[in-house]
Amino acid sequence: MLVASAGGAGYAPVAPGTAGSLVTVVAVWFIPFTRVGLALTLVIVTLVGIWAGSRVERAIGTKDPGVIVIDEVAGMMLSVLLLPRTIAAFAAAFFLFRVFDVWKPFPAHQSQAITGGLGVMLDDLIAGLYALVVVLGGLAVLGALR
């Protein structure tokens, strides 16, 4: 439960997914990750999230219960993976990740049919990828990418 709830963020009384995403973006901002370090951490969080998500689903008896926010952690990490370390880029990624996570555009919504921890994690990774692509596209249009 501690892993799946991202250290307790999943127990937030309002919008636990947003709480998990916010904790993640703040942690990634303050921890001096290299891109390789962040990518490695993302892989580890994803694998551990698949395991924890499966266990918590079985323990609670519900598909993707709200207390599981390790998926938001992975999705948020992916959404900033290649971005410049600026407040504007991270804020845009956070906002777009939350929009795509709630909206669940194709194939995110369809991925929720997958059982177990993989189904828990996959839709948020897709939302994170969408957010990353949109922010990178916006930065490219603005000429802000180096």
Secondary structure, 3 states (H helix, E strand, C coil): CCCCCCCCHHHCCCCHHHHHHHHHHHHHHHCCCCHHHHHHHHHHHHHHHHHHHHHHHHHHCCCCCCCCCHHHHHHHHHHHCCCCCCHHHHHHHHHHHHHHHHHCCCCHHHHCCCCHHHHHHHHHHHHHHHHHHHHHHHHHHHCCCC
